[in-house]
Amino acid sequence: MHRFLRKVAVFGIMVLFTVCVVVFLKYFEGEKPSLLFSAQPRALGKSTPLMLKAIDRKSGLKSVAISLVQNGKDHEIMKEEFPGRGLKEQQYSLTIDVRKLGLRDGTADLVVKLRDHSLRKNETTIQTSVLIDTVPPRIDFPQSVHYATPGGACLIIFTISEETPKPTITVNGESFTVVQGTSSDKPFYFSYLAMPHDASREPVVLVASEDLAGNQAVRSPRISLRQKKFKHDAMGVSDTFLNLKMPEFQAVNAEIREKDAIDAFIYVNETLRRKNNEEIRNICRQSDTVQFWTEAFDRLDGSAAMSTFGDRRTYFYKSKKVGSSIHLGIDLASTQNAPVPAANTGIVIFTDFLGIYGNTVIIDHGQGISSLYSHLSSIVVSKSQRVTKGAVIGHTGMSGLAGGDHLHFSMLVDGRFVDPKEWWDRHWIYGNITKKFESVAKPAGPPQKS
C-alpha cells in the first residue's frame, strides 16, 4: 500500500513539474517579438508607403505601436492591442502622411515597439533614423536649347539638386541610356538621344527623377528641330536580282522556302528587316558606360556615297508596288573587297551573318554609341575584341540583301539608327558634344577608360 502511495506521489510530482514547465514556457518565455520590413525606409516624403510584419511565435503579440519622433515629440502613426494570446504575426501596409502628422523636413526617428503576452513582458523596440523630405528634386539643363535634325543625334546634359537613384530619359516614350559624369563642382548626368527620323515637329523628351523619399520631378529640355527633307526613290526589283538573292534567304528561312521569288522578297524586305532591326537594338543595349571613341569617326577611305541616310525607297516589280523601306545607313562604294577600317575605337559586340545586312560587324564605342558595318565579304575580328580607330575589321562585299559590292555603314544611339554624316563631321562633334561637356566638366568630356 505504501509503495502504491509513493508511486502515486511520484507520478503527481512529475505531472505537477510538467505542468509547471509548460506554464513557465508558455507564460514566462523569454523570446522577444521580431520585426521584418519589406524595405526599411531611409527617407519619407509627403506620402510614403510602409510595409512591415510583426512576429511572435511563442506567447503571441500583445501590442504593436509605430511612431515618428522629431525634436523630442512623439507623433503616433498607429497603435494596436491584441487581448487574445493566439496571434503569432501581423502584417501592416501603411501610408505615412508626414504633413498630417505635423512633421517638418529634416531628420526624425521611426520607432516600432512590439510586446508579447509573456508574463516576463518581452518587448522589442526598433529605432531607425529617417530623413523627412517633402521637396521634389530640381532638374536643370546647362544648355538652354538643343539643336537637332530628324534622324540625328542629340546630347542632353542635366543636373539634379540632390541624391537620387538613377534618373531616366525618354524620347516619345522610348528610354535611352543615362550616364553619370563628374566635374570639379558637382556631378551631372548625360544621355545621347536619337531623334526620330520621321519627326515633323519637336519630339517629347522627358527627364524624370525620384529622390530617396519618393518625391518625383519631370522636366523637358528645349529641343529645336531643324527641318529636313529625305530623298524618295523608286527602285525596280528585277528577276535577275531575285534569282541571285532569294535562294540565299529561302535556304535559312522556312517561312519562305516554298514561296516564289517575289513573295520571298516581300517577306525579306518587310518581316525579316523588322526582325533584324530589333535584334540590332538588343545587341546595342550591351553598351559600356565608358567612352571609348575620340574625335570624329572615320569614313571608308576613297569611297563614294551610293545612298544617304533616311532615303525613302519604294520597290516595284513589273510596274507593281511590292514594298517600301527606309534606308538606315549610308552605302559606300570603293574597290571590290576593299579593306574596311573601324570608324573609331571600341569593343566588337557582334560578328555574324545578320539577315538583310549579311555578314556584319557591330562595334560598341561606349555610352550607347555603336557603329555597324554590313554586306561584308569577310570578317577578320572576333566578338569581345578591342579595336582601335583604323584597324581593319573585314572587307566589302555583297552578302545579305545587296546587289553589288559595297559597305553599308550605320551609326546607332542605344540601338536606334542615326545619320552617320554627323559623326564624320569634326565640327558637328565639337559644337554638339565637346562644347557641351566643356560647359560642365574639366577636363572636357565624359571619363575615358585608360
VOPAGU-2260 file (C-alpha; in pm, 1 decimal, decimal comma):
REM VOPAGU-2260
SITE   aa  ch    i         X         Y         Z
SITE  MET   A    0       0,0       0,0       0,0
SITE  HIS   A    1     278,9     239,6      91,6
SITE  ARG   A    2     460,7     151,8    -229,1
SITE  PHE   A    3     147,3     235,2    -426,9
SITE  LEU   A    4     105,5     568,7    -248,3
SITE  ARG   A    5     471,6     653,4    -315,3
SITE  LYS   A    6     422,8     579,6    -688,8
SITE  VAL   A    7     113,3     797,4    -693,8
SITE  ALA   A    8     302,1    1075,3    -518,2
SITE  VAL   A    9     596,5    1049,6    -759,9
SITE  PHE   A   10     361,1    1049,0   -1056,2
SITE  GLY   A   11     177,5    1350,5    -914,1
SITE  ILE   A   12     504,7    1537,0    -864,5
SITE  MET   A   13     607,0    1458,3   -1222,5
SITE  VAL   A   14     273,6    1580,5   -1356,7
SITE  LEU   A   15     295,7    1893,7   -1144,5
SITE  PHE   A   16     651,0    1950,4   -1262,7
SITE  THR   A   17     547,5    1904,4   -1624,7
SITE  VAL   A   18     256,4    2142,9   -1579,8
SITE  CYS   A   19     485,7    2395,7   -1417,7
SITE  VAL   A   20     735,2    2364,8   -1702,9
SITE  VAL   A   21     459,6    2405,2   -1964,2
SITE  VAL   A   22     311,9    2701,8   -1779,6
SITE  PHE   A   23     655,0    2854,7   -1736,5
SITE  LEU   A   24     746,1    2807,5   -2103,2
SITE  LYS   A   25     411,2    2941,3   -2215,0
SITE  TYR   A   26     363,9    3230,5   -1975,5
SITE  PHE   A   27     718,2    3312,8   -1872,1
SITE  GLU   A   28     900,6    3255,3   -2204,2
SITE  GLY   A   29    1180,7    3499,0   -2274,2
SITE  GLU   A   30    1184,2    3519,1   -2654,8
SITE  LYS   A   31    1127,5    3874,8   -2776,3
SITE  PRO   A   32     898,4    3961,4   -3068,7
SITE  SER   A   33    1067,3    4026,5   -3405,4
SITE  LEU   A   34    1005,8    4272,3   -3687,2
SITE  LEU   A   35    1052,8    4243,8   -4063,4
SITE  PHE   A   36    1049,8    4541,0   -4302,6
SITE  SER   A   37     974,9    4473,1   -4670,7
SITE  ALA   A   38    1204,3    4770,3   -4734,9
SITE  GLN   A   39    1340,8    4966,6   -4442,3
SITE  PRO   A   40    1288,9    5335,2   -4524,3
SITE  ARG   A   41    1579,8    5580,9   -4541,7
SITE  ALA   A   42    1360,9    5880,5   -4620,8
SITE  LEU   A   43     993,5    5976,8   -4604,9
SITE  GLY   A   44     817,3    6206,1   -4849,6
SITE  LYS   A   45     474,4    6365,7   -4841,0
SITE  SER   A   46     307,5    6026,6   -4863,0
SITE  THR   A   47     524,1    5717,3   -4819,2
SITE  PRO   A   48     415,5    5351,3   -4809,0
SITE  LEU   A   49     547,7    5139,2   -4522,0
SITE  MET   A   50     516,8    4760,5   -4515,6
SITE  LEU   A   51     624,0    4550,8   -4217,8
SITE  LYS   A   52     545,4    4230,2   -4032,8
SITE  ALA   A   53     538,5    4183,2   -3652,1
SITE  ILE   A   54     609,1    3827,1   -3533,0
SITE  ASP   A   55     596,9    3639,9   -3200,8
SITE  ARG   A   56     590,3    3258,9   -3228,7
SITE  LYS   A   57     570,0    3183,5   -2855,5
SITE  SER   A   58     314,7    3366,6   -2639,6
SITE  GLY   A   59     184,8    3579,0   -2927,5
SITE  LEU   A   60     165,6    3951,3   -2994,7
SITE  LYS   A   61       7,1    4176,6   -2733,0
SITE  SER   A   62      61,7    4521,6   -2887,7
SITE  VAL   A   63     223,4    4697,6   -3183,7
SITE  ALA   A   64     295,7    5070,9   -3181,0
SITE  ILE   A   65     455,0    5277,7   -3459,8
SITE  SER   A   66     554,2    5642,7   -3424,8
SITE  LEU   A   67     785,6    5911,9   -3554,7
SITE  VAL   A   68     986,9    6111,2   -3304,0
SITE  GLN   A   69    1111,1    6455,3   -3405,8
SITE  ASN   A   70    1262,1    6716,5   -3175,4
SITE  GLY   A   71    1164,0    6506,5   -2873,4
SITE  LYS   A   72     795,0    6493,3   -2969,3
SITE  ASP   A   73     626,7    6159,2   -3036,9
SITE  HIS   A   74     395,0    6152,9   -3340,0
SITE  GLU   A   75     188,2    5834,8   -3327,3
SITE  ILE   A   76     124,3    5662,6   -3661,0
SITE  MET   A   77     -70,3    5366,4   -3526,2
SITE  LYS   A   78    -117,4    5151,4   -3214,1
SITE  GLU   A   79    -295,7    4817,9   -3192,4
SITE  GLU   A   80    -369,2    4590,8   -2894,2
SITE  PHE   A   81    -431,9    4214,8   -2915,8
SITE  PRO   A   82    -605,7    4083,4   -2599,5
SITE  GLY   A   83    -603,6    3721,7   -2720,0
SITE  ARG   A   84    -290,4    3510,6   -2694,5
SITE  GLY   A   85    -307,6    3328,1   -3026,7
SITE  LEU   A   86    -184,4    3592,0   -3276,6
SITE  LYS   A   87     159,9    3485,5   -3397,1
SITE  GLU   A   88     210,4    3750,3   -3668,0
SITE  GLN   A   89      51,1    4064,7   -3804,5
SITE  GLN   A   90     128,8    4234,8   -4135,3
SITE  TYR   A   91      89,1    4610,4   -4188,4
SITE  SER   A   92      65,7    4813,3   -4505,8
SITE  LEU   A   93      54,1    5178,9   -4409,5
SITE  THR   A   94      85,5    5514,0   -4578,2
SITE  ILE   A   95     269,6    5775,2   -4372,6
SITE  ASP   A   96     143,2    6128,8   -4430,4
SITE  VAL   A   97     414,0    6342,4   -4269,8
SITE  ARG   A   98     222,9    6669,6   -4310,9
SITE  LYS   A   99     -87,1    6529,1   -4141,1
SITE  LEU   A  100     136,0    6417,2   -3854,6
SITE  GLY   A  101     275,6    6770,6   -3824,6
SITE  LEU   A  102     635,3    6679,3   -3914,0
SITE  ARG   A  103     884,3    6917,9   -4071,4
SITE  ASP   A  104    1156,2    6846,4   -4327,2
SITE  GLY   A  105    1465,9    6720,6   -4150,7
SITE  THR   A  106    1567,6    6415,0   -3950,0
SITE  ALA   A  107    1336,3    6201,3   -3736,8
SITE  ASP   A  108    1334,5    5860,0   -3571,8
SITE  LEU   A  109    1096,4    5590,2   -3685,0
SITE  VAL   A  110    1015,8    5387,6   -3370,6
SITE  VAL   A  111     835,9    5049,8   -3368,6
SITE  LYS   A  112     752,9    4887,5   -3033,3
SITE  LEU   A  113     636,3    4527,4   -3003,6
SITE  ARG   A  114     517,0    4349,4   -2687,8
SITE  ASP   A  115     411,8    3989,4   -2632,0
SITE  HIS   A  116     182,8    3808,2   -2381,3
SITE  SER   A  117     462,8    3656,5   -2176,9
SITE  LEU   A  118     447,2    3739,1   -1803,5
SITE  ARG   A  119     806,8    3847,5   -1848,4
SITE  LYS   A  120     669,7    4132,3   -2065,5
SITE  ASN   A  121     913,4    4082,4   -2353,6
SITE  GLU   A  122     947,5    4396,8   -2560,4
SITE  THR   A  123    1129,9    4480,8   -2884,4
SITE  THR   A  124    1198,7    4839,3   -2986,8
SITE  ILE   A  125    1332,3    4918,1   -3333,6
SITE  GLN   A  126    1450,8    5275,0   -3385,4
SITE  THR   A  127    1561,5    5393,4   -3729,5
SITE  SER   A  128    1679,6    5739,0   -3829,1
SITE  VAL   A  129    1497,8    5869,2   -4136,7
SITE  LEU   A  130    1503,6    6187,6   -4342,7
SITE  ILE   A  131    1178,4    6379,8   -4382,0
SITE  ASP   A  132    1187,4    6529,9   -4731,3
SITE  THR   A  133     878,1    6673,3   -4899,5
SITE  VAL   A  134    1055,3    6879,1   -5167,9
SITE  PRO   A  135    1093,9    6721,6   -5516,3
SITE  PRO   A  136    1442,4    6723,0   -5672,9
SITE  ARG   A  137    1520,8    7005,9   -5915,1
SITE  ILE   A  138    1634,0    6917,0   -6267,1
SITE  ASP   A  139    1842,2    7177,6   -6450,6
SITE  PHE   A  140    1985,7    7190,5   -6804,5
SITE  PRO   A  141    2315,0    7380,3   -6855,0
SITE  GLN   A  142    2222,6    7439,2   -7220,7
SITE  SER   A  143    1908,4    7643,8   -7276,1
SITE  VAL   A  144    1834,8    7492,8   -7618,5
SITE  HIS   A  145    1945,6    7183,0   -7809,0
SITE  TYR   A  146    1955,6    7180,3   -8188,5
SITE  ALA   A  147    1887,8    6857,4   -8374,7
SITE  THR   A  148    1758,9    6721,1   -8703,2
SITE  PRO   A  149    1516,1    6434,8   -8777,2
SITE  GLY   A  150    1723,8    6117,6   -8772,5
SITE  GLY   A  151    2010,3    6293,6   -8598,2
SITE  ALA   A  152    2169,4    6254,9   -8255,7
SITE  CYS   A  153    2142,8    6494,7   -7962,8
SITE  LEU   A  154    2340,8    6508,5   -7638,3
SITE  ILE   A  155    2142,9    6616,4   -7332,4
SITE  ILE   A  156    2328,1    6713,8   -7012,9
SITE  PHE   A  157    2143,4    6779,3   -6687,0
SITE  THR   A  158    2199,4    6816,3   -6314,5
SITE  ILE   A  159    1984,2    6712,5   -6017,5
SITE  SER   A  160    1973,9    6909,4   -5693,2
SITE  GLU   A  161    2000,1    6608,7   -5459,1
SITE  GLU   A  162    2097,0    6244,6   -5438,7
SITE  THR   A  163    1860,6    6026,3   -5638,0
SITE  PRO   A  164    1850,7    5675,6   -5773,0
SITE  LYS   A  165    1935,0    5667,6   -6142,4
SITE  PRO   A  166    1722,2    5915,4   -6340,5
SITE  THR   A  167    1556,6    5828,1   -6670,6
SITE  ILE   A  168    1519,0    5999,2   -7006,5
SITE  THR   A  169    1273,9    5916,6   -7282,9
SITE  VAL   A  170    1205,5    6035,5   -7636,7
SITE  ASN   A  171     842,2    5987,7   -7733,7
SITE  GLY   A  172     820,9    5722,7   -7461,5
SITE  GLU   A  173    1136,9    5528,4   -7560,8
SITE  SER   A  174    1411,8    5503,8   -7299,0
SITE  PHE   A  175    1776,8    5594,5   -7355,5
SITE  THR   A  176    2092,8    5527,1   -7154,9
SITE  VAL   A  177    2175,3    5778,2   -6879,5
SITE  VAL   A  178    2540,2    5808,5   -6768,6
SITE  GLN   A  179    2669,0    5995,0   -6463,1
SITE  GLY   A  180    2965,0    6227,1   -6515,8
SITE  THR   A  181    3166,3    6432,4   -6269,2
SITE  SER   A  182    3318,6    6775,7   -6263,5
SITE  SER   A  183    3513,1    6979,4   -6009,3
SITE  ASP   A  184    3187,2    7128,8   -5882,1
SITE  LYS   A  185    2914,9    6864,7   -5876,1
SITE  PRO   A  186    2801,1    6550,4   -6054,5
SITE  PHE   A  187    2595,4    6570,7   -6369,4
SITE  TYR   A  188    2414,1    6328,0   -6596,6
SITE  PHE   A  189    2411,9    6297,7   -6973,3
SITE  SER   A  190    2244,5    6095,0   -7243,5
SITE  TYR   A  191    2282,3    6058,8   -7618,1
SITE  LEU   A  192    1941,4    6059,9   -7785,6
SITE  ALA   A  193    1825,9    5953,8   -8131,3
SITE  MET   A  194    1576,9    6191,9   -8288,0
SITE  PRO   A  195    1300,6    6007,6   -8476,7
SITE  HIS   A  196    1375,2    6016,8   -8849,8
SITE  ASP   A  197    1005,8    6061,3   -8928,8
SITE  ALA   A  198     953,8    6355,6   -8691,1
SITE  SER   A  199     778,9    6661,7   -8835,1
SITE  ARG   A  200     795,0    6853,8   -8506,8
SITE  GLU   A  201     992,5    6853,8   -8182,5
SITE  PRO   A  202     977,7    6514,8   -8008,6
SITE  VAL   A  203     862,2    6484,0   -7647,6
SITE  VAL   A  204    1179,4    6446,9   -7438,0
SITE  LEU   A  205    1123,7    6384,4   -7066,3
SITE  VAL   A  206    1385,6    6367,4   -6791,3
SITE  ALA   A  207    1243,7    6206,9   -6476,8
SITE  SER   A  208    1394,7    6173,0   -6131,0
SITE  GLU   A  209    1274,2    6038,4   -5798,2
SITE  ASP   A  210    1459,5    6108,1   -5473,9
SITE  LEU   A  211    1504,6    5873,4   -5179,8
SITE  ALA   A  212    1179,9    5997,2   -5023,1
SITE  GLY   A  213     977,3    5917,9   -5336,1
SITE  ASN   A  214     934,3    6279,8   -5447,7
SITE  GLN   A  215     918,1    6288,1   -5827,2
SITE  ALA   A  216    1025,2    6550,9   -6076,8
SITE  VAL   A  217     983,3    6558,7   -6454,7
SITE  ARG   A  218    1122,9    6822,8   -6686,6
SITE  SER   A  219    1172,3    6862,6   -7062,1
SITE  PRO   A  220    1478,6    7016,2   -7226,9
SITE  ARG   A  221    1409,0    7252,5   -7512,9
SITE  ILE   A  222    1470,9    7083,2   -7848,6
SITE  SER   A  223    1486,6    7292,9   -8165,2
SITE  LEU   A  224    1431,6    7055,2   -8455,0
SITE  ARG   A  225    1560,8    7170,9   -8790,6
SITE  GLN   A  226    1355,8    7073,1   -9092,9
SITE  LYS   A  227    1497,8    6807,3   -9322,2
SITE  LYS   A  228    1377,3    6655,8   -9648,2
SITE  PHE   A  229    1460,6    6296,2   -9729,3
SITE  LYS   A  230    1503,1    6153,8  -10076,9
SITE  HIS   A  231    1229,8    5937,7  -10228,4
SITE  ASP   A  232    1347,8    5670,3  -10471,1
SITE  ALA   A  233    1151,9    5430,3  -10689,4
SITE  MET   A  234    1352,4    5111,1  -10726,3
SITE  GLY   A  235    1282,1    4827,4  -10967,3
SITE  VAL   A  236    1316,0    4467,6  -10849,7
SITE  SER   A  237    1440,3    4253,8  -11139,1
SITE  ASP   A  238    1416,4    3878,5  -11189,0
SITE  THR   A  239    1795,6    3875,0  -11212,2
SITE  PHE   A  240    1822,0    4022,7  -10863,0
SITE  LEU   A  241    1555,4    3789,6  -10722,6
SITE  ASN   A  242    1718,4    3479,0  -10871,6
SITE  LEU   A  243    2055,9    3590,5  -10737,0
SITE  LYS   A  244    1948,3    3676,1  -10382,8
SITE  MET   A  245    1629,6    3497,2  -10277,8
SITE  PRO   A  246    1769,2    3138,4  -10273,4
SITE  GLU   A  247    2015,6    3254,5  -10003,6
SITE  PHE   A  248    1728,0    3364,8   -9779,5
SITE  GLN   A  249    1497,4    3074,4   -9864,0
SITE  ALA   A  250    1767,0    2829,1   -9757,4
SITE  VAL   A  251    1766,5    2961,8   -9398,9
SITE  ASN   A  252    1404,4    3081,5   -9358,0
SITE  ALA   A  253    1146,4    2803,6   -9352,4
SITE  GLU   A  254     862,3    3058,7   -9383,4
SITE  ILE   A  255     957,1    3136,1   -9747,2
SITE  ARG   A  256    1118,1    2809,8   -9857,0
SITE  GLU   A  257     820,8    2717,0  -10077,1
SITE  LYS   A  258     728,0    3069,9  -10187,0
SITE  ASP   A  259     807,3    3214,0  -10526,8
SITE  ALA   A  260    1088,0    3469,5  -10552,5
SITE  ILE   A  261     881,1    3788,7  -10535,8
SITE  ASP   A  262     680,9    3670,1  -10232,0
SITE  ALA   A  263    1010,7    3575,3  -10068,3
SITE  PHE   A  264    1138,4    3929,0  -10137,8
SITE  ILE   A  265     831,1    4083,0   -9975,9
SITE  TYR   A  266     888,9    3872,0   -9662,3
SITE  VAL   A  267    1261,6    3957,8   -9652,5
SITE  ASN   A  268    1207,4    4329,1   -9709,3
SITE  GLU   A  269     932,1    4366,7   -9450,0
SITE  THR   A  270     928,9    4090,2   -9187,5
SITE  LEU   A  271    1295,6    3994,4   -9185,3
SITE  ARG   A  272    1406,5    4360,3   -9197,7
SITE  ARG   A  273    1197,0    4434,7   -8888,2
SITE  LYS   A  274    1332,4    4130,7   -8703,5
SITE  ASN   A  275    1690,7    4220,1   -8793,8
SITE  ASN   A  276    1649,7    4578,1   -8669,4
SITE  GLU   A  277    1500,9    4452,2   -8341,6
SITE  GLU   A  278    1798,2    4217,7   -8299,5
SITE  ILE   A  279    2039,0    4506,0   -8364,8
SITE  ARG   A  280    1865,7    4714,8   -8099,7
SITE  ASN   A  281    1902,2    4434,3   -7845,4
SITE  ILE   A  282    2269,3    4382,0   -7933,8
SITE  CYS   A  283    2349,5    4751,5   -7890,0
SITE  ARG   A  284    2198,9    4753,7   -7539,7
SITE  GLN   A  285    2522,8    4585,8   -7426,8
SITE  SER   A  286    2697,0    4924,0   -7443,5
SITE  ASP   A  287    2969,6    5003,2   -7188,8
SITE  THR   A  288    2923,9    5305,8   -6961,6
SITE  VAL   A  289    3273,8    5430,3   -7053,6
SITE  GLN   A  290    3350,1    5631,6   -7368,4
SITE  PHE   A  291    3598,6    5455,1   -7596,9
SITE  TRP   A  292    3574,8    5681,8   -7902,7
SITE  THR   A  293    3767,6    6003,4   -7959,4
SITE  GLU   A  294    3718,1    6284,1   -8209,5
SITE  ALA   A  295    3526,4    6237,0   -8535,6
SITE  PHE   A  296    3452,1    5893,9   -8680,0
SITE  ASP   A  297    3633,0    5784,4   -8997,2
SITE  ARG   A  298    3462,7    5717,8   -9327,9
SITE  LEU   A  299    3567,9    5433,8   -9559,5
SITE  ASP   A  300    3875,8    5571,1   -9735,3
SITE  GLY   A  301    3835,5    5663,2  -10103,5
SITE  SER   A  302    3465,6    5572,9  -10109,7
SITE  ALA   A  303    3171,1    5733,3  -10283,6
SITE  ALA   A  304    2824,7    5752,1  -10128,4
SITE  MET   A  305    2568,9    5549,2  -10325,8
SITE  SER   A  306    2281,7    5647,6  -10097,0
SITE  THR   A  307    2208,6    5869,8   -9798,8
SITE  PHE   A  308    2059,4    5813,7   -9455,6
SITE  GLY   A  309    1681,5    5814,9   -9438,0
SITE  ASP   A  310    1617,3    5757,5   -9809,3
SITE  ARG   A  311    1255,1    5653,3   -9862,9
SITE  ARG   A  312    1251,8    5363,4  -10107,3
SITE  THR   A  313     952,8    5220,4  -10291,3
SITE  TYR   A  314    1002,0    4887,3  -10468,7
SITE  PHE   A  315     828,4    4788,9  -10793,4
SITE  TYR   A  316     815,2    4452,2  -10965,1
SITE  LYS   A  317     683,2    4461,2  -11321,9
SITE  SER   A  318     530,3    4805,6  -11250,9
SITE  LYS   A  319     351,5    4680,1  -10939,0
SITE  LYS   A  320     439,1    4815,7  -10595,1
SITE  VAL   A  321     574,1    4532,9  -10379,2
SITE  GLY   A  322     700,8    4715,4  -10072,2
SITE  SER   A  323     890,2    5005,5   -9921,6
SITE  SER   A  324    1170,3    5073,2   -9676,0
SITE  ILE   A  325    1370,2    5349,4   -9509,1
SITE  HIS   A  326    1744,6    5326,4   -9561,5
SITE  LEU   A  327    1903,2    5346,2   -9215,6
SITE  GLY   A  328    2265,1    5399,8   -9310,9
SITE  ILE   A  329    2490,4    5515,5   -9593,0
SITE  ASP   A  330    2611,0    5286,1   -9871,9
SITE  LEU   A  331    2977,8    5345,5   -9953,7
SITE  ALA   A  332    3134,7    5209,5  -10272,3
SITE  SER   A  333    3507,7    5160,2  -10308,3
SITE  THR   A  334    3713,5    4895,4  -10486,1
SITE  GLN   A  335    3593,1    4535,5  -10476,4
SITE  ASN   A  336    3675,3    4358,9  -10147,7
SITE  ALA   A  337    3816,3    4683,6  -10009,2
SITE  PRO   A  338    3950,9    4668,2   -9651,3
SITE  VAL   A  339    3701,6    4813,4   -9401,0
SITE  PRO   A  340    3851,5    5003,5   -9104,1
SITE  ALA   A  341    3689,3    5054,9   -8764,2
SITE  ALA   A  342    3544,5    5405,5   -8772,7
SITE  ASN   A  343    3657,8    5462,6   -8414,8
SITE  THR   A  344    3796,0    5280,2   -8112,1
SITE  GLY   A  345    3565,8    5036,4   -7936,8
SITE  ILE   A  346    3475,8    4678,7   -7846,2
SITE  VAL   A  347    3339,0    4435,1   -8105,5
SITE  ILE   A  348    2999,8    4312,6   -7980,9
SITE  PHE   A  349    2875,8    4124,9   -8289,0
SITE  THR   A  350    3032,1    3931,2   -8578,9
SITE  ASP   A  351    2794,0    3710,3   -8774,9
SITE  PHE   A  352    2550,9    3682,7   -9063,7
SITE  LEU   A  353    2252,4    3910,2   -8991,5
SITE  GLY   A  354    1969,6    3865,3   -9240,3
SITE  ILE   A  355    1931,4    4152,7   -9486,1
SITE  TYR   A  356    2260,0    4300,7   -9359,4
SITE  GLY   A  357    2461,8    3990,8   -9448,9
SITE  ASN   A  358    2799,2    3947,3   -9282,1
SITE  THR   A  359    2800,1    4217,1   -9015,5
SITE  VAL   A  360    3027,2    4366,6   -8751,8
SITE  ILE   A  361    2893,6    4589,4   -8472,5
SITE  ILE   A  362    3133,6    4789,9   -8255,2
SITE  ASP   A  363    3036,9    4940,2   -7919,0
SITE  HIS   A  364    3200,1    5278,9   -7862,9
SITE  GLY   A  365    3052,2    5320,4   -7515,2
SITE  GLN   A  366    2767,9    5516,9   -7357,6
SITE  GLY   A  367    2513,3    5391,0   -7609,4
SITE  ILE   A  368    2709,8    5475,4   -7926,1
SITE  SER   A  369    2764,2    5193,8   -8179,2
SITE  SER   A  370    2871,8    5157,4   -8542,9
SITE  LEU   A  371    2758,5    4887,0   -8785,6
SITE  TYR   A  372    2936,8    4751,5   -9096,1
SITE  SER   A  373    2741,7    4517,9   -9323,5
SITE  HIS   A  374    2732,6    4329,3   -9658,0
SITE  LEU   A  375    3093,4    4226,1   -9584,1
SITE  SER   A  376    3263,9    3953,6   -9787,7
SITE  SER   A  377    3483,6    3861,2   -9489,9
SITE  ILE   A  378    3523,1    3940,0   -9119,2
SITE  VAL   A  379    3868,4    3945,7   -8958,5
SITE  VAL   A  380    3780,1    4036,7   -8597,5
SITE  SER   A  381    3607,3    3841,2   -8322,7
SITE  LYS   A  382    3346,4    3923,3   -8060,0
SITE  SER   A  383    3478,9    4099,6   -7745,4
SITE  GLN   A  384    3793,4    4212,4   -7930,3
SITE  ARG   A  385    3907,1    4569,4   -7867,3
SITE  VAL   A  386    3978,8    4754,4   -8191,7
SITE  THR   A  387    4138,8    5091,4   -8246,4
SITE  LYS   A  388    4032,0    5352,6   -8498,3
SITE  GLY   A  389    4153,0    5249,4   -8844,8
SITE  ALA   A  390    4208,7    4880,7   -8763,4
SITE  VAL   A  391    4079,3    4653,9   -9043,6
SITE  ILE   A  392    3771,1    4457,3   -8935,2
SITE  GLY   A  393    3670,9    4300,0   -9269,3
SITE  HIS   A  394    3629,4    4357,6   -9642,8
SITE  THR   A  395    3345,5    4497,5   -9851,7
SITE  GLY   A  396    3115,3    4257,0  -10033,5
SITE  MET   A  397    2755,2    4188,9  -10133,0
SITE  SER   A  398    2629,2    3949,1   -9867,5
SITE  GLY   A  399    2270,9    3987,6   -9749,8
SITE  LEU   A  400    2024,7    4199,0   -9948,6
SITE  ALA   A  401    2292,5    4374,7  -10155,7
SITE  GLY   A  402    2303,5    4386,4  -10534,2
SITE  GLY   A  403    2669,2    4487,0  -10562,9
SITE  ASP   A  404    2994,6    4515,3  -10369,4
SITE  HIS   A  405    2978,7    4797,8  -10113,9
SITE  LEU   A  406    2980,1    4880,7   -9742,2
SITE  HIS   A  407    2656,8    4964,7   -9564,1
SITE  PHE   A  408    2765,4    5184,1   -9271,1
SITE  SER   A  409    2536,4    5282,0   -8985,2
SITE  MET   A  410    2567,1    5475,3   -8660,9
SITE  LEU   A  411    2338,1    5391,1   -8371,7
SITE  VAL   A  412    2239,2    5550,0   -8041,0
SITE  ASP   A  413    2103,4    5289,6   -7798,6
SITE  GLY   A  414    2024,5    5070,0   -8098,1
SITE  ARG   A  415    1836,3    5345,2   -8285,8
SITE  PHE   A  416    1982,0    5437,2   -8624,1
SITE  VAL   A  417    2108,3    5794,7   -8666,2
SITE  ASP   A  418    2269,0    5985,2   -8953,6
SITE  PRO   A  419    2639,4    5886,6   -8986,3
SITE  LYS   A  420    2724,7    6219,7   -9152,5
SITE  GLU   A  421    2706,8    6394,3   -8816,7
SITE  TRP   A  422    2960,7    6156,3   -8660,7
SITE  TRP   A  423    3201,0    6200,8   -8955,3
SITE  ASP   A  424    3195,1    6579,8   -8908,0
SITE  ARG   A  425    3450,3    6711,8   -8654,8
SITE  HIS   A  426    3269,1    7049,6   -8647,7
SITE  TRP   A  427    2943,4    6878,6   -8553,1
SITE  ILE   A  428    3124,6    6673,5   -8285,8
SITE  TYR   A  429    3271,6    6988,3   -8131,5
SITE  GLY   A  430    2958,8    7201,4   -8144,7
SITE  ASN   A  431    2712,1    6935,0   -8031,9
SITE  ILE   A  432    2917,5    6719,5   -7794,7
SITE  THR   A  433    3260,4    6852,5   -7692,3
SITE  LYS   A  434    3144,7    7208,7   -7631,8
SITE  LYS   A  435    2855,9    7091,0   -7414,5
SITE  PHE   A  436    3086,7    6883,1   -7196,8
SITE  GLU   A  437    3327,5    7174,5   -7165,7
SITE  SER   A  438    3049,4    7375,7   -7001,6
SITE  VAL   A  439    3014,2    7130,6   -6712,2
SITE  ALA   A  440    3332,4    6922,9   -6686,9
SITE  LYS   A  441    3704,3    6988,0   -6659,0
SITE  PRO   A  442    3872,0    6831,6   -6844,7
SITE  ALA   A  443    3607,7    6836,2   -7116,5
SITE  GLY   A  444    3405,8    6527,0   -7192,6
SITE  PRO   A  445    3298,5    6218,6   -7006,5
SITE  PRO   A  446    3550,6    5990,7   -6833,1
SITE  GLN   A  447    3778,8    5785,3   -7058,3
SITE  LYS   A  448    3895,5    5429,7   -6999,0
SITE  SER   A  449    4273,2    5411,8   -6963,1
